[in-house]
């Protein structure tokens, strides 16, 4: 099982907002879960923070996924 950073679209009332989460994948590469809350940039070192920021930037180039009941489906505006 692996993970990566992904942008998730959340529904709140009639609005949609976006957060970066850690998304988990099964052994077949299928997304099967994500962190409850969006992630923040932090680390034990500045180098660790830079690694996180670079991964967060990279996830902006991937398709956005829905959170909640529609999780794993691609968000299409």
N, CA, C, O and CB atoms as a CASP TS submission, in Angstrom:
PFRMAT TS
TARGET T0000
AUTHOR 0000-0000-0000
METHOD Language model
MODEL 1
PARENT N/A
ATOM      1  N   UNK     1       0.851  -1.184   0.000  1.00  0.00           N
ATOM      2  CA  UNK     1       0.000   0.000   0.000  1.00  0.00           C
ATOM      3  C   UNK     1       0.888   1.236   0.000  1.00  0.00           C
ATOM      4  O   UNK     1       1.941   1.248   0.638  1.00  0.00           O
ATOM      5  CB  UNK     1      -0.963   0.004   1.225  1.00  0.00           C
ATOM      6  N   UNK     2       0.466   2.274  -0.713  1.00  0.00           N
ATOM      7  CA  UNK     2       1.230   3.511  -0.779  1.00  0.00           C
ATOM      8  C   UNK     2       0.331   4.713  -0.549  1.00  0.00           C
ATOM      9  O   UNK     2      -0.858   4.579  -0.258  1.00  0.00           O
ATOM     10  CB  UNK     2       1.937   3.631  -2.123  1.00  0.00           C
ATOM     11  N   UNK     3       0.917   5.874  -0.683  1.00  0.00           N
ATOM     12  CA  UNK     3       0.163   7.104  -0.504  1.00  0.00           C
ATOM     13  C   UNK     3       0.827   8.210  -1.318  1.00  0.00           C
ATOM     14  O   UNK     3       1.982   8.091  -1.727  1.00  0.00           O
ATOM     15  CB  UNK     3       0.073   7.493   0.999  1.00  0.00           C
ATOM     16  N   UNK     4       0.083   9.279  -1.541  1.00  0.00           N
ATOM     17  CA  UNK     4       0.635  10.501  -2.090  1.00  0.00           C
ATOM     18  C   UNK     4      -0.270  11.666  -1.720  1.00  0.00           C
ATOM     19  O   UNK     4      -1.342  11.477  -1.145  1.00  0.00           O
ATOM     20  CB  UNK     4       0.803  10.394  -3.620  1.00  0.00           C
ATOM     21  N   UNK     5       0.167  12.857  -2.052  1.00  0.00           N
ATOM     22  CA  UNK     5      -0.645  14.047  -1.821  1.00  0.00           C
ATOM     23  C   UNK     5      -1.579  14.238  -3.006  1.00  0.00           C
ATOM     24  O   UNK     5      -1.173  14.070  -4.156  1.00  0.00           O
ATOM     25  CB  UNK     5       0.245  15.306  -1.607  1.00  0.00           C
ATOM     26  N   UNK     6      -2.830  14.589  -2.726  1.00  0.00           N
ATOM     27  CA  UNK     6      -3.802  14.874  -3.777  1.00  0.00           C
ATOM     28  C   UNK     6      -4.705  16.007  -3.329  1.00  0.00           C
ATOM     29  O   UNK     6      -4.962  16.183  -2.139  1.00  0.00           O
ATOM     30  CB  UNK     6      -4.635  13.615  -4.125  1.00  0.00           C
ATOM     31  N   UNK     7      -5.179  16.764  -4.291  1.00  0.00           N
ATOM     32  CA  UNK     7      -6.187  17.787  -4.020  1.00  0.00           C
ATOM     33  C   UNK     7      -7.538  17.085  -4.001  1.00  0.00           C
ATOM     34  O   UNK     7      -7.874  16.335  -4.917  1.00  0.00           O
ATOM     35  CB  UNK     7      -6.152  18.951  -5.094  1.00  0.00           C
ATOM     36  N   UNK     8      -8.314  17.339  -2.939  1.00  0.00           N
ATOM     37  CA  UNK     8      -9.666  16.796  -2.840  1.00  0.00           C
ATOM     38  C   UNK     8     -10.669  17.942  -2.833  1.00  0.00           C
ATOM     39  O   UNK     8     -10.461  18.972  -2.191  1.00  0.00           O
ATOM     40  CB  UNK     8      -9.823  15.921  -1.567  1.00  0.00           C
ATOM     41  N   UNK     9     -11.750  17.739  -3.556  1.00  0.00           N
ATOM     42  CA  UNK     9     -12.855  18.698  -3.589  1.00  0.00           C
ATOM     43  C   UNK     9     -13.862  18.299  -2.512  1.00  0.00           C
ATOM     44  O   UNK     9     -14.305  17.152  -2.450  1.00  0.00           O
ATOM     45  CB  UNK     9     -13.532  18.747  -5.010  1.00  0.00           C
ATOM     46  N   UNK    10     -14.211  19.259  -1.675  1.00  0.00           N
ATOM     47  CA  UNK    10     -15.178  19.035  -0.595  1.00  0.00           C
ATOM     48  C   UNK    10     -16.441  19.832  -0.887  1.00  0.00           C
ATOM     49  O   UNK    10     -16.375  20.958  -1.379  1.00  0.00           O
ATOM     50  CB  UNK    10     -14.580  19.436   0.791  1.00  0.00           C
ATOM     51  N   UNK    11     -17.583  19.242  -0.582  1.00  0.00           N
ATOM     52  CA  UNK    11     -18.862  19.951  -0.690  1.00  0.00           C
ATOM     53  C   UNK    11     -19.253  20.466   0.685  1.00  0.00           C
ATOM     54  O   UNK    11     -19.189  19.733   1.672  1.00  0.00           O
ATOM     55  CB  UNK    11     -19.978  19.026  -1.271  1.00  0.00           C
ATOM     56  N   UNK    12     -19.658  21.726   0.748  1.00  0.00           N
ATOM     57  CA  UNK    12     -20.208  22.294   1.962  1.00  0.00           C
ATOM     58  C   UNK    12     -21.375  23.172   1.568  1.00  0.00           C
ATOM     59  O   UNK    12     -21.197  24.237   0.975  1.00  0.00           O
ATOM     60  CB  UNK    12     -19.137  23.095   2.760  1.00  0.00           C
ATOM     61  N   UNK    13     -22.569  22.716   1.901  1.00  0.00           N
ATOM     62  CA  UNK    13     -23.805  23.378   1.469  1.00  0.00           C
ATOM     63  C   UNK    13     -23.784  23.463  -0.048  1.00  0.00           C
ATOM     64  O   UNK    13     -23.712  22.430  -0.713  1.00  0.00           O
ATOM     65  CB  UNK    13     -23.953  24.807   2.113  1.00  0.00           C
ATOM     66  N   UNK    14     -23.844  24.647  -0.607  1.00  0.00           N
ATOM     67  CA  UNK    14     -23.845  24.787  -2.073  1.00  0.00           C
ATOM     68  C   UNK    14     -22.477  25.163  -2.621  1.00  0.00           C
ATOM     69  O   UNK    14     -22.356  25.541  -3.787  1.00  0.00           O
ATOM     70  CB  UNK    14     -24.862  25.833  -2.497  1.00  0.00           C
ATOM     71  N   UNK    15     -21.458  25.063  -1.797  1.00  0.00           N
ATOM     72  CA  UNK    15     -20.108  25.477  -2.191  1.00  0.00           C
ATOM     73  C   UNK    15     -19.182  24.270  -2.321  1.00  0.00           C
ATOM     74  O   UNK    15     -19.421  23.215  -1.734  1.00  0.00           O
ATOM     75  CB  UNK    15     -19.534  26.473  -1.171  1.00  0.00           C
ATOM     76  N   UNK    16     -18.126  24.452  -3.101  1.00  0.00           N
ATOM     77  CA  UNK    16     -17.057  23.468  -3.214  1.00  0.00           C
ATOM     78  C   UNK    16     -15.768  24.167  -2.817  1.00  0.00           C
ATOM     79  O   UNK    16     -15.497  25.281  -3.265  1.00  0.00           O
ATOM     80  CB  UNK    16     -16.965  22.863  -4.669  1.00  0.00           C
ATOM     81  N   UNK    17     -14.968  23.511  -1.972  1.00  0.00           N
ATOM     82  CA  UNK    17     -13.651  24.040  -1.621  1.00  0.00           C
ATOM     83  C   UNK    17     -12.633  22.917  -1.748  1.00  0.00           C
ATOM     84  O   UNK    17     -13.001  21.744  -1.804  1.00  0.00           O
ATOM     85  CB  UNK    17     -13.644  24.642  -0.177  1.00  0.00           C
ATOM     86  N   UNK    18     -11.372  23.270  -1.793  1.00  0.00           N
ATOM     87  CA  UNK    18     -10.308  22.314  -2.071  1.00  0.00           C
ATOM     88  C   UNK    18      -9.278  22.299  -0.952  1.00  0.00           C
ATOM     89  O   UNK    18      -8.949  23.336  -0.375  1.00  0.00           O
ATOM     90  CB  UNK    18      -9.636  22.641  -3.399  1.00  0.00           C
ATOM     91  N   UNK    19      -8.772  21.101  -0.654  1.00  0.00           N
ATOM     92  CA  UNK    19      -7.690  20.928   0.312  1.00  0.00           C
ATOM     93  C   UNK    19      -6.766  19.829  -0.194  1.00  0.00           C
ATOM     94  O   UNK    19      -7.176  18.948  -0.949  1.00  0.00           O
ATOM     95  CB  UNK    19      -8.244  20.584   1.734  1.00  0.00           C
ATOM     96  N   UNK    20      -5.529  19.900   0.232  1.00  0.00           N
ATOM     97  CA  UNK    20      -4.580  18.830  -0.073  1.00  0.00           C
ATOM     98  C   UNK    20      -4.612  17.824   1.071  1.00  0.00           C
ATOM     99  O   UNK    20      -4.505  18.188   2.242  1.00  0.00           O
ATOM    100  CB  UNK    20      -3.132  19.392  -0.290  1.00  0.00           C
ATOM    101  N   UNK    21      -4.760  16.552   0.709  1.00  0.00           N
ATOM    102  CA  UNK    21      -4.798  15.451   1.678  1.00  0.00           C
ATOM    103  C   UNK    21      -3.754  14.415   1.293  1.00  0.00           C
ATOM    104  O   UNK    21      -3.254  14.415   0.168  1.00  0.00           O
ATOM    105  CB  UNK    21      -6.215  14.806   1.744  1.00  0.00           C
ATOM    106  N   UNK    22      -3.432  13.542   2.222  1.00  0.00           N
ATOM    107  CA  UNK    22      -2.679  12.341   1.909  1.00  0.00           C
ATOM    108  C   UNK    22      -3.708  11.282   1.524  1.00  0.00           C
ATOM    109  O   UNK    22      -4.618  10.985   2.299  1.00  0.00           O
ATOM    110  CB  UNK    22      -1.772  11.875   3.124  1.00  0.00           C
ATOM    111  N   UNK    23      -3.563  10.713   0.330  1.00  0.00           N
ATOM    112  CA  UNK    23      -4.486   9.696  -0.159  1.00  0.00           C
ATOM    113  C   UNK    23      -3.776   8.351  -0.133  1.00  0.00           C
ATOM    114  O   UNK    23      -2.627   8.230  -0.556  1.00  0.00           O
ATOM    115  CB  UNK    23      -4.995  10.033  -1.596  1.00  0.00           C
ATOM    116  N   UNK    24      -4.474   7.353   0.368  1.00  0.00           N
ATOM    117  CA  UNK    24      -3.929   6.004   0.493  1.00  0.00           C
ATOM    118  C   UNK    24      -4.376   5.139  -0.681  1.00  0.00           C
ATOM    119  O   UNK    24      -5.480   5.302  -1.203  1.00  0.00           O
ATOM    120  CB  UNK    24      -4.364   5.366   1.826  1.00  0.00           C
ATOM    121  N   UNK    25      -3.507   4.220  -1.088  1.00  0.00           N
ATOM    122  CA  UNK    25      -3.780   3.330  -2.213  1.00  0.00           C
ATOM    123  C   UNK    25      -3.565   1.887  -1.790  1.00  0.00           C
ATOM    124  O   UNK    25      -2.691   1.591  -0.976  1.00  0.00           O
ATOM    125  CB  UNK    25      -2.885   3.678  -3.421  1.00  0.00           C
ATOM    126  N   UNK    26      -4.377   0.981  -2.356  1.00  0.00           N
ATOM    127  CA  UNK    26      -4.182  -0.442  -2.073  1.00  0.00           C
ATOM    128  C   UNK    26      -3.070  -1.004  -2.956  1.00  0.00           C
ATOM    129  O   UNK    26      -2.437  -0.265  -3.710  1.00  0.00           O
ATOM    130  CB  UNK    26      -5.496  -1.229  -2.292  1.00  0.00           C
ATOM    131  N   UNK    27      -2.837  -2.307  -2.860  1.00  0.00           N
ATOM    132  CA  UNK    27      -1.748  -2.946  -3.599  1.00  0.00           C
ATOM    133  C   UNK    27      -1.946  -2.896  -5.109  1.00  0.00           C
ATOM    134  O   UNK    27      -1.002  -3.125  -5.865  1.00  0.00           O
ATOM    135  CB  UNK    27      -1.607  -4.378  -3.162  1.00  0.00           C
ATOM    136  N   UNK    28      -3.179  -2.594  -5.559  1.00  0.00           N
ATOM    137  CA  UNK    28      -3.463  -2.472  -6.991  1.00  0.00           C
ATOM    138  C   UNK    28      -3.415  -1.023  -7.485  1.00  0.00           C
ATOM    139  O   UNK    28      -3.711  -0.744  -8.647  1.00  0.00           O
ATOM    140  CB  UNK    28      -4.824  -3.065  -7.296  1.00  0.00           C
ATOM    141  N   UNK    29      -3.040  -0.107  -6.589  1.00  0.00           N
ATOM    142  CA  UNK    29      -2.961   1.302  -6.965  1.00  0.00           C
ATOM    143  C   UNK    29      -4.300   2.017  -6.959  1.00  0.00           C
ATOM    144  O   UNK    29      -4.420   3.113  -7.506  1.00  0.00           O
ATOM    145  CB  UNK    29      -2.353   1.423  -8.314  1.00  0.00           C
ATOM    146  N   UNK    30      -5.314   1.405  -6.343  1.00  0.00           N
ATOM    147  CA  UNK    30      -6.645   2.007  -6.265  1.00  0.00           C
ATOM    148  C   UNK    30      -6.736   2.818  -4.973  1.00  0.00           C
ATOM    149  O   UNK    30      -6.421   2.313  -3.895  1.00  0.00           O
ATOM    150  CB  UNK    30      -7.769   0.911  -6.321  1.00  0.00           C
ATOM    151  N   UNK    31      -7.168   4.083  -5.084  1.00  0.00           N
ATOM    152  CA  UNK    31      -7.294   4.919  -3.889  1.00  0.00           C
ATOM    153  C   UNK    31      -8.401   4.362  -3.002  1.00  0.00           C
ATOM    154  O   UNK    31      -9.495   4.052  -3.473  1.00  0.00           O
ATOM    155  CB  UNK    31      -7.587   6.402  -4.269  1.00  0.00           C
ATOM    156  N   UNK    32      -8.100   4.241  -1.711  1.00  0.00           N
ATOM    157  CA  UNK    32      -9.088   3.652  -0.810  1.00  0.00           C
ATOM    158  C   UNK    32      -9.242   4.401   0.517  1.00  0.00           C
ATOM    159  O   UNK    32      -9.891   3.899   1.435  1.00  0.00           O
ATOM    160  CB  UNK    32      -8.718   2.230  -0.532  1.00  0.00           C
ATOM    161  N   UNK    33      -8.657   5.584   0.625  1.00  0.00           N
ATOM    162  CA  UNK    33      -8.818   6.372   1.831  1.00  0.00           C
ATOM    163  C   UNK    33      -7.990   7.633   1.785  1.00  0.00           C
ATOM    164  O   UNK    33      -7.127   7.797   0.923  1.00  0.00           O
ATOM    165  CB  UNK    33      -8.451   5.560   3.039  1.00  0.00           C
ATOM    166  N   UNK    34      -8.260   8.521   2.722  1.00  0.00           N
ATOM    167  CA  UNK    34      -7.510   9.776   2.800  1.00  0.00           C
ATOM    168  C   UNK    34      -7.547  10.299   4.218  1.00  0.00           C
ATOM    169  O   UNK    34      -8.399   9.910   5.017  1.00  0.00           O
ATOM    170  CB  UNK    34      -8.077  10.829   1.821  1.00  0.00           C
ATOM    171  N   UNK    35      -6.610  11.189   4.524  1.00  0.00           N
ATOM    172  CA  UNK    35      -6.567  11.779   5.850  1.00  0.00           C
ATOM    173  C   UNK    35      -7.834  12.575   6.116  1.00  0.00           C
ATOM    174  O   UNK    35      -8.383  13.212   5.217  1.00  0.00           O
ATOM    175  CB  UNK    35      -5.332  12.670   6.004  1.00  0.00           C
ATOM    176  N   UNK    36      -8.288  12.530   7.356  1.00  0.00           N
ATOM    177  CA  UNK    36      -9.532  13.201   7.720  1.00  0.00           C
ATOM    178  C   UNK    36      -9.462  14.706   7.466  1.00  0.00           C
ATOM    179  O   UNK    36     -10.415  15.307   6.969  1.00  0.00           O
ATOM    180  CB  UNK    36      -9.857  12.937   9.182  1.00  0.00           C
ATOM    181  N   UNK    37      -8.338  15.297   7.808  1.00  0.00           N
ATOM    182  CA  UNK    37      -8.155  16.737   7.619  1.00  0.00           C
ATOM    183  C   UNK    37      -7.097  16.972   6.552  1.00  0.00           C
ATOM    184  O   UNK    37      -6.223  16.134   6.331  1.00  0.00           O
ATOM    185  CB  UNK    37      -7.754  17.430   8.950  1.00  0.00           C
ATOM    186  N   UNK    38      -7.186  18.120   5.896  1.00  0.00           N
ATOM    187  CA  UNK    38      -6.144  18.509   4.961  1.00  0.00           C
ATOM    188  C   UNK    38      -4.815  18.618   5.680  1.00  0.00           C
ATOM    189  O   UNK    38      -4.774  18.849   6.889  1.00  0.00           O
ATOM    190  CB  UNK    38      -6.494  19.832   4.277  1.00  0.00           C
ATOM    191  N   UNK    39      -3.734  18.452   4.946  1.00  0.00           N
ATOM    192  CA  UNK    39      -2.423  18.456   5.579  1.00  0.00           C
ATOM    193  C   UNK    39      -1.855  19.866   5.659  1.00  0.00           C
ATOM    194  O   UNK    39      -2.280  20.768   4.936  1.00  0.00           O
ATOM    195  CB  UNK    39      -1.465  17.547   4.821  1.00  0.00           C
ATOM    196  N   UNK    40      -0.896  20.034   6.543  1.00  0.00           N
ATOM    197  CA  UNK    40      -0.179  21.289   6.683  1.00  0.00           C
ATOM    198  C   UNK    40       1.293  21.038   6.386  1.00  0.00           C
ATOM    199  O   UNK    40       1.737  19.893   6.302  1.00  0.00           O
ATOM    200  CB  UNK    40      -0.370  21.893   8.104  1.00  0.00           C
ATOM    201  N   UNK    41       2.026  22.103   6.231  1.00  0.00           N
ATOM    202  CA  UNK    41       3.462  21.982   5.991  1.00  0.00           C
ATOM    203  C   UNK    41       4.168  22.039   7.336  1.00  0.00           C
ATOM    204  O   UNK    41       4.050  23.015   8.078  1.00  0.00           O
ATOM    205  CB  UNK    41       3.983  23.106   5.030  1.00  0.00           C
ATOM    206  N   UNK    42       4.887  20.998   7.630  1.00  0.00           N
ATOM    207  CA  UNK    42       5.627  20.936   8.873  1.00  0.00           C
ATOM    208  C   UNK    42       6.687  19.855   8.751  1.00  0.00           C
ATOM    209  O   UNK    42       6.681  19.082   7.793  1.00  0.00           O
ATOM    210  CB  UNK    42       4.686  20.665  10.073  1.00  0.00           C
ATOM    211  N   UNK    43       7.561  19.798   9.678  1.00  0.00           N
ATOM    212  CA  UNK    43       8.586  18.770   9.656  1.00  0.00           C
ATOM    213  C   UNK    43       9.599  18.989  10.750  1.00  0.00           C
ATOM    214  O   UNK    43       9.598  20.006  11.444  1.00  0.00           O
ATOM    215  CB  UNK    43       9.272  18.734   8.314  1.00  0.00           C
ATOM    216  N   UNK    44      10.456  18.014  10.883  1.00  0.00           N
ATOM    217  CA  UNK    44      11.500  18.097  11.896  1.00  0.00           C
ATOM    218  C   UNK    44      12.654  18.980  11.442  1.00  0.00           C
ATOM    219  O   UNK    44      13.465  19.431  12.252  1.00  0.00           O
ATOM    220  CB  UNK    44      12.011  16.709  12.236  1.00  0.00           C
ATOM    221  N   UNK    45      12.716  19.221  10.126  1.00  0.00           N
ATOM    222  CA  UNK    45      13.768  20.069   9.565  1.00  0.00           C
ATOM    223  C   UNK    45      13.182  20.928   8.452  1.00  0.00           C
ATOM    224  O   UNK    45      12.102  20.646   7.932  1.00  0.00           O
ATOM    225  CB  UNK    45      14.952  19.213   9.033  1.00  0.00           C
ATOM    226  N   UNK    46      13.901  21.964   8.100  1.00  0.00           N
ATOM    227  CA  UNK    46      13.482  22.790   6.969  1.00  0.00           C
ATOM    228  C   UNK    46      13.543  21.959   5.690  1.00  0.00           C
ATOM    229  O   UNK    46      12.704  22.128   4.805  1.00  0.00           O
ATOM    230  CB  UNK    46      14.375  24.060   6.845  1.00  0.00           C
ATOM    231  N   UNK    47      14.516  21.074   5.584  1.00  0.00           N
ATOM    232  CA  UNK    47      14.624  20.188   4.425  1.00  0.00           C
ATOM    233  C   UNK    47      13.371  19.304   4.310  1.00  0.00           C
ATOM    234  O   UNK    47      12.877  19.066   3.208  1.00  0.00           O
ATOM    235  CB  UNK    47      15.900  19.309   4.530  1.00  0.00           C
ATOM    236  N   UNK    48      12.873  18.828   5.430  1.00  0.00           N
ATOM    237  CA  UNK    48      11.653  18.038   5.439  1.00  0.00           C
ATOM    238  C   UNK    48      10.446  18.855   4.996  1.00  0.00           C
ATOM    239  O   UNK    48       9.568  18.349   4.296  1.00  0.00           O
ATOM    240  CB  UNK    48      11.412  17.469   6.820  1.00  0.00           C
ATOM    241  N   UNK    49      10.407  20.112   5.403  1.00  0.00           N
ATOM    242  CA  UNK    49       9.321  20.992   4.984  1.00  0.00           C
ATOM    243  C   UNK    49       9.386  21.246   3.485  1.00  0.00           C
ATOM    244  O   UNK    49       8.354  21.291   2.816  1.00  0.00           O
ATOM    245  CB  UNK    49       9.376  22.319   5.750  1.00  0.00           C
ATOM    246  N   UNK    50      10.585  21.411   2.960  1.00  0.00           N
ATOM    247  CA  UNK    50      10.753  21.619   1.524  1.00  0.00           C
ATOM    248  C   UNK    50      10.280  20.401   0.746  1.00  0.00           C
ATOM    249  O   UNK    50       9.647  20.543  -0.300  1.00  0.00           O
ATOM    250  CB  UNK    50      12.219  21.923   1.191  1.00  0.00           C
ATOM    251  N   UNK    51      10.579  19.199   1.247  1.00  0.00           N
ATOM    252  CA  UNK    51      10.114  17.965   0.603  1.00  0.00           C
ATOM    253  C   UNK    51       8.593  17.962   0.525  1.00  0.00           C
ATOM    254  O   UNK    51       8.019  17.663  -0.522  1.00  0.00           O
ATOM    255  CB  UNK    51      10.618  16.715   1.372  1.00  0.00           C
ATOM    256  N   UNK    52       7.932  18.302   1.655  1.00  0.00           N
ATOM    257  CA  UNK    52       6.467  18.331   1.688  1.00  0.00           C
ATOM    258  C   UNK    52       5.924  19.362   0.713  1.00  0.00           C
ATOM    259  O   UNK    52       4.977  19.078  -0.021  1.00  0.00           O
ATOM    260  CB  UNK    52       5.965  18.633   3.106  1.00  0.00           C
ATOM    261  N   UNK    53       6.500  20.540   0.694  1.00  0.00           N
ATOM    262  CA  UNK    53       6.046  21.579  -0.236  1.00  0.00           C
ATOM    263  C   UNK    53       6.182  21.135  -1.690  1.00  0.00           C
ATOM    264  O   UNK    53       5.293  21.397  -2.500  1.00  0.00           O
ATOM    265  CB  UNK    53       6.836  22.869  -0.014  1.00  0.00           C
ATOM    266  N   UNK    54       7.269  20.475  -2.025  1.00  0.00           N
ATOM    267  CA  UNK    54       7.458  19.998  -3.396  1.00  0.00           C
ATOM    268  C   UNK    54       6.425  18.938  -3.765  1.00  0.00           C
ATOM    269  O   UNK    54       5.927  18.932  -4.891  1.00  0.00           O
ATOM    270  CB  UNK    54       8.867  19.434  -3.573  1.00  0.00           C
ATOM    271  N   UNK    55       6.092  18.039  -2.833  1.00  0.00           N
ATOM    272  CA  UNK    55       5.063  17.031  -3.084  1.00  0.00           C
ATOM    273  C   UNK    55       3.696  17.675  -3.228  1.00  0.00           C
ATOM    274  O   UNK    55       2.885  17.243  -4.047  1.00  0.00           O
ATOM    275  CB  UNK    55       5.037  15.996  -1.960  1.00  0.00           C
ATOM    276  N   UNK    56       3.440  18.706  -2.439  1.00  0.00           N
ATOM    277  CA  UNK    56       2.170  19.422  -2.534  1.00  0.00           C
ATOM    278  C   UNK    56       2.057  20.119  -3.887  1.00  0.00           C
ATOM    279  O   UNK    56       0.998  20.095  -4.513  1.00  0.00           O
ATOM    280  CB  UNK    56       2.035  20.446  -1.389  1.00  0.00           C
ATOM    281  N   UNK    57       3.143  20.736  -4.336  1.00  0.00           N
ATOM    282  CA  UNK    57       3.133  21.388  -5.648  1.00  0.00           C
ATOM    283  C   UNK    57       2.894  20.376  -6.760  1.00  0.00           C
ATOM    284  O   UNK    57       2.154  20.654  -7.704  1.00  0.00           O
ATOM    285  CB  UNK    57       4.454  22.130  -5.888  1.00  0.00           C
ATOM    286  N   UNK    58       3.512  19.208  -6.657  1.00  0.00           N
ATOM    287  CA  UNK    58       3.371  18.181  -7.687  1.00  0.00           C
ATOM    288  C   UNK    58       1.933  17.686  -7.781  1.00  0.00           C
ATOM    289  O   UNK    58       1.469  17.356  -8.872  1.00  0.00           O
ATOM    290  CB  UNK    58       4.309  17.010  -7.401  1.00  0.00           C
ATOM    291  N   UNK    59       1.221  17.629  -6.662  1.00  0.00           N
ATOM    292  CA  UNK    59      -0.149  17.104  -6.698  1.00  0.00           C
ATOM    293  C   UNK    59      -1.101  18.056  -7.412  1.00  0.00           C
ATOM    294  O   UNK    59      -2.185  17.643  -7.825  1.00  0.00           O
ATOM    295  CB  UNK    59      -0.652  16.842  -5.281  1.00  0.00           C
ATOM    296  N   UNK    60      -0.719  19.315  -7.563  1.00  0.00           N
ATOM    297  CA  UNK    60      -1.576  20.274  -8.260  1.00  0.00           C
ATOM    298  C   UNK    60      -1.682  19.967  -9.749  1.00  0.00           C
ATOM    299  O   UNK    60      -2.567  20.492 -10.426  1.00  0.00           O
ATOM    300  CB  UNK    60      -1.048  21.685  -8.063  1.00  0.00           C
ATOM    301  N   UNK    61      -0.797  19.128 -10.263  1.00  0.00           N
ATOM    302  CA  UNK    61      -0.811  18.755 -11.675  1.00  0.00           C
ATOM    303  C   UNK    61      -1.648  17.507 -11.937  1.00  0.00           C
ATOM    304  O   UNK    61      -1.868  17.142 -13.092  1.00  0.00           O
ATOM    305  CB  UNK    61       0.605  18.532 -12.163  1.00  0.00           C
ATOM    306  N   UNK    62      -2.117  16.849 -10.877  1.00  0.00           N
ATOM    307  CA  UNK    62      -2.914  15.620 -11.005  1.00  0.00           C
ATOM    308  C   UNK    62      -4.397  15.968 -10.964  1.00  0.00           C
ATOM    309  O   UNK    62      -4.776  17.025 -10.458  1.00  0.00           O
ATOM    310  CB  UNK    62      -2.562  14.605  -9.875  1.00  0.00           C
ATOM    311  N   UNK    63      -5.237  15.081 -11.496  1.00  0.00           N
ATOM    312  CA  UNK    63      -6.684  15.332 -11.414  1.00  0.00           C
ATOM    313  C   UNK    63      -7.138  15.474  -9.960  1.00  0.00           C
ATOM    314  O   UNK    63      -6.612  14.812  -9.066  1.00  0.00           O
ATOM    315  CB  UNK    63      -7.466  14.195 -12.099  1.00  0.00           C
ATOM    316  N   UNK    64      -8.107  16.333  -9.744  1.00  0.00           N
ATOM    317  CA  UNK    64      -8.693  16.538  -8.420  1.00  0.00           C
ATOM    318  C   UNK    64      -9.701  15.425  -8.173  1.00  0.00           C
ATOM    319  O   UNK    64     -10.452  15.045  -9.071  1.00  0.00           O
ATOM    320  CB  UNK    64      -9.370  17.948  -8.301  1.00  0.00           C
ATOM    321  N   UNK    65      -9.710  14.904  -6.943  1.00  0.00           N
ATOM    322  CA  UNK    65     -10.651  13.859  -6.561  1.00  0.00           C
ATOM    323  C   UNK    65     -11.702  14.431  -5.614  1.00  0.00           C
ATOM    324  O   UNK    65     -11.437  15.370  -4.865  1.00  0.00           O
ATOM    325  CB  UNK    65      -9.913  12.672  -5.903  1.00  0.00           C
ATOM    326  N   UNK    66     -12.891  13.852  -5.661  1.00  0.00           N
ATOM    327  CA  UNK    66     -13.916  14.226  -4.697  1.00  0.00           C
ATOM    328  C   UNK    66     -13.605  13.615  -3.341  1.00  0.00           C
ATOM    329  O   UNK    66     -13.060  12.515  -3.263  1.00  0.00           O
ATOM    330  CB  UNK    66     -15.305  13.784  -5.179  1.00  0.00           C
ATOM    331  N   UNK    67     -13.943  14.310  -2.291  1.00  0.00           N
ATOM    332  CA  UNK    67     -13.907  13.768  -0.933  1.00  0.00           C
ATOM    333  C   UNK    67     -15.315  13.286  -0.589  1.00  0.00           C
ATOM    334  O   UNK    67     -16.249  13.480  -1.367  1.00  0.00           O
ATOM    335  CB  UNK    67     -13.399  14.841   0.108  1.00  0.00           C
ATOM    336  N   UNK    68     -15.462  12.668   0.557  1.00  0.00           N
ATOM    337  CA  UNK    68     -16.784  12.261   1.042  1.00  0.00           C
ATOM    338  C   UNK    68     -17.346  11.068   0.294  1.00  0.00           C
ATOM    339  O   UNK    68     -16.612  10.165  -0.109  1.00  0.00           O
ATOM    340  CB  UNK    68     -17.746  13.411   0.935  1.00  0.00           C
ATOM    341  N   UNK    69     -18.662  11.078   0.114  1.00  0.00           N
ATOM    342  CA  UNK    69     -19.359   9.949  -0.507  1.00  0.00           C
ATOM    343  C   UNK    69     -18.910   9.680  -1.936  1.00  0.00           C
ATOM    344  O   UNK    69     -19.000   8.549  -2.412  1.00  0.00           O
ATOM    345  CB  UNK    69     -20.841  10.195  -0.492  1.00  0.00           C
ATOM    346  N   UNK    70     -18.432  10.697  -2.613  1.00  0.00           N
ATOM    347  CA  UNK    70     -17.987  10.544  -4.008  1.00  0.00           C
ATOM    348  C   UNK    70     -16.488  10.301  -4.107  1.00  0.00           C
ATOM    349  O   UNK    70     -15.916  10.412  -5.191  1.00  0.00           O
ATOM    350  CB  UNK    70     -18.355  11.780  -4.817  1.00  0.00           C
ATOM    351  N   UNK    71     -15.838   9.968  -2.979  1.00  0.00           N
ATOM    352  CA  UNK    71     -14.392   9.808  -2.971  1.00  0.00           C
ATOM    353  C   UNK    71     -13.910   8.893  -4.079  1.00  0.00           C
ATOM    354  O   UNK    71     -14.508   7.862  -4.387  1.00  0.00           O
ATOM    355  CB  UNK    71     -13.938   9.276  -1.640  1.00  0.00           C
ATOM    356  N   UNK    72     -12.834   9.308  -4.646  1.00  0.00           N
ATOM    357  CA  UNK    72     -12.116   8.601  -5.713  1.00  0.00           C
ATOM    358  C   UNK    72     -12.629   8.985  -7.088  1.00  0.00           C
ATOM    359  O   UNK    72     -11.929   8.788  -8.081  1.00  0.00           O
ATOM    360  CB  UNK    72     -12.237   7.097  -5.525  1.00  0.00           C
ATOM    361  N   UNK    73     -13.840   9.530  -7.170  1.00  0.00           N
ATOM    362  CA  UNK    73     -14.303  10.030  -8.463  1.00  0.00           C
ATOM    363  C   UNK    73     -13.597  11.340  -8.763  1.00  0.00           C
ATOM    364  O   UNK    73     -13.312  12.131  -7.863  1.00  0.00           O
ATOM    365  CB  UNK    73     -15.847  10.218  -8.476  1.00  0.00           C
ATOM    366  N   UNK    74     -13.322  11.555 -10.027  1.00  0.00           N
ATOM    367  CA  UNK    74     -12.631  12.771 -10.422  1.00  0.00           C
ATOM    368  C   UNK    74     -13.592  13.958 -10.394  1.00  0.00           C
ATOM    369  O   UNK    74     -14.723  13.875 -10.875  1.00  0.00           O
ATOM    370  CB  UNK    74     -12.012  12.610 -11.819  1.00  0.00           C
ATOM    371  N   UNK    75     -13.119  15.055  -9.824  1.00  0.00           N
ATOM    372  CA  UNK    75     -13.878  16.308  -9.815  1.00  0.00           C
ATOM    373  C   UNK    75     -13.755  16.946 -11.182  1.00  0.00           C
ATOM    374  O   UNK    75     -12.657  17.110 -11.712  1.00  0.00           O
ATOM    375  CB  UNK    75     -13.375  17.280  -8.700  1.00  0.00           C
ATOM    376  N   UNK    76     -14.905  17.304 -11.748  1.00  0.00           N
ATOM    377  CA  UNK    76     -14.906  18.019 -13.031  1.00  0.00           C
ATOM    378  C   UNK    76     -15.790  19.244 -12.869  1.00  0.00           C
ATOM    379  O   UNK    76     -17.000  19.121 -12.682  1.00  0.00           O
ATOM    380  CB  UNK    76     -15.412  17.102 -14.215  1.00  0.00           C
ATOM    381  N   UNK    77     -15.186  20.427 -12.940  1.00  0.00           N
ATOM    382  CA  UNK    77     -15.973  21.667 -12.722  1.00  0.00           C
ATOM    383  C   UNK    77     -17.060  21.852 -13.762  1.00  0.00           C
ATOM    384  O   UNK    77     -17.799  22.836 -13.715  1.00  0.00           O
ATOM    385  CB  UNK    77     -15.057  22.886 -12.738  1.00  0.00           C
TER
END
